[in-house]
């Protein structure tokens, strides 16, 4: 699979893009630092087809994914801004100015599914190599890393019993209509009114009335569920599995209690977990835990992975260091962590955390204090990237979004380095011209 080699009539008499733009622009410099051929070979393995129209260029897809996560854009926004920005077109390998979208935005969804977690890790690994070529990090920087965890929240509404129950009833009623099932009652008028009452009673702290209305709503949802369950034999075979999955999730929501473990917090996203990180402003976050590994000195992301199941931080360290070694081709020798990783030992890796006393010199104490440098990196990935809210579906979507957020952070660091370098060159030329004018 490769790029399309078609030449249009306008291209015969048009001027190449590189003759019309500033070749010292940071995006042009970044495009020269990335090994697109290696990425193309890695991505071609994910999609091979001998029929139909020529496949989309792997460089175009990789470039759009890079730009999307570097500038925090949706699938639609990155495609349409690509049309408006000639530097983005050069970055993705175009020779002549394009005035139409290169792909439908939904193609990015299908490409992410084809690539999977291993494919997007190739994108992250290439940003690490590009950072080395740009001088953002040294070859030995990966030997000393900082590891921490954060929560990547899922794009779901705040889970409440009334909202979850009403959502179950709505989906059951729609599924029954779709499969031709006739319900005795659907409660389309009573159930939404009960859900609204529950919210108002909770706000007024009238908890006795709230619990009574919640019991009534739960009984209504249970009636609809049992009505659908009785008619399962009349459902077509190709739709029965999806309907049974909806019934199973409804049963979980009807039976779960306040103190239960492994609760269902979203009907459409059963992988969502409730995680407490000890924040006063936000005691609980609903999503998945993500482990982040950055270089100790520069803060470049060399590893990023979702950790489903809300594991203890110390149990994620071995996996995080293994990923960093694979992506950067350098085995970390020193890992600086926080107190949540206490008691963990990994062969061949020195682990330091705050609170150590024995054998800690002044230089090591300074190294340990630098652990907090990963916090602003996480903040930038949430504020400037897409780590604050994950819109991709399922556990695979969690894994891919986490890795791509790390790639976007690395690209922003490289672009900042190239901008500073370009500004320094301009300053030197300006000073030289002023000196010549003074002598004249």
C-alpha positions, 0 to 999 in steps of 0.5 A: 500500500502506498500513496496515490500517484495521480496527477490532476490537470491543475498540477501540470501548471501549478507551482509546488507548495514548497516554492510558496511557503516559508521552508523554515517553518517549524512544521516543515522542519518537523516533517524532515525529522520524521522517518515517514518510510518506516512509519509507512511500512509499519502501517501497511501491515495493518491494512492490506487489500488487493481490490478496489481503489488505491489505499490512502497514503499512510503518511497522510493518516499518520500526519493527521493523527499527529496533528490531531493530538498535537493541537487537540482537535476532533476528527472533523476539525483536523480534516477541515483545518488541513484544507485551510493550512498549506503547512499541514499539507506539506507536513502530510506529504502533499506537493501541490495545494489541495482544496478538497478534504483528503478523506472523510473524517470517519476514515480516521476511526477505521484506521485507528481500529486497524492500527490498534495499540501496537500501531499507535505505539509505532507513532509514539516511538517515531516521535522519540527518534525525531526528538533525538534528531532535533536535539530535544533529548540526548541518547542517554536521557532515557536511562533516567526516567520519571514514572507517575500515574493519572486518570484519563476520564471517559466521555460519560455523564456523571453516573447517578442511579436515576440517570442510569435507570432511565437510560436503561429503560430508553434503550430497552424501549427502542430495542423492543421497537426495533425488533418488533416487540410489543410492550405492555407498558413503556412508561415514556411519560412516567419514568422521565418525570420520576427521574426529574423528581429524584434530582430535585428531591436530592438537591432539596435534601429530601432523601426520604422522598428521593428514595421512594421515587427511586424505588418506583423508577427501579420497579418500572425499569424492571417491568420493562426488562422482564417484558422484553426478556419474556419475548426473547424467543421471537427476536431474530438470531442476528439481533439476539446477542446485542439485546441479551447484552443490553439485558445483562447490563440492565440487570447489573444496574438494577441489582448494584448497591452503593458499596458494591465493587465492579459497578457499572457507571455507564450503560454504553461504556462498561470499562469505566472505573471509579478511581479516587486519587485523593483530590479535594476538588474532585474526589472521584474520577470515572475513567481508566488509570494511565501510567506515564514515563518521561525522561528525567531531565527534559520531560519527553514522553517515552512510555504511556499505557492505560492500566485497566482494573485500577491496579496499585501504582507499584504494580504498574512500574514493571510494565511501564519501564518495559514499554519505555525500553521497547519504544526508545531502544534503551533500558532505563537504569534509574526510575524516580517515582512518588510514595505510591510506588513504595515497596517495589523492586525491579532487577537492574533498575534503581528506584528512588522515591521521596522519604528515602534516608539511607544512602541518599546524597545531596545529588540524589536528593536533588534528583528525587525532588525533580520527580514533580517535573512530571506533574506539569507535563500531565497538566499540559497533556490534559489542557493542550492535548486530549488526555482530559476526556477520552472520546474513543470507544472501549478499552482499546480506545482507552489504550490508543488515546493514551499513547497518542496523547504522549505522541502529541506532547512530544510533537509540541516539545519538538515544535517549541524547540524548532521555534526557539531555534528559528527565533534565535537565527532571526535575532542573530541576523537582525543584530548583524544587519544592525551592526552593518548599518551602524558601521556604514 
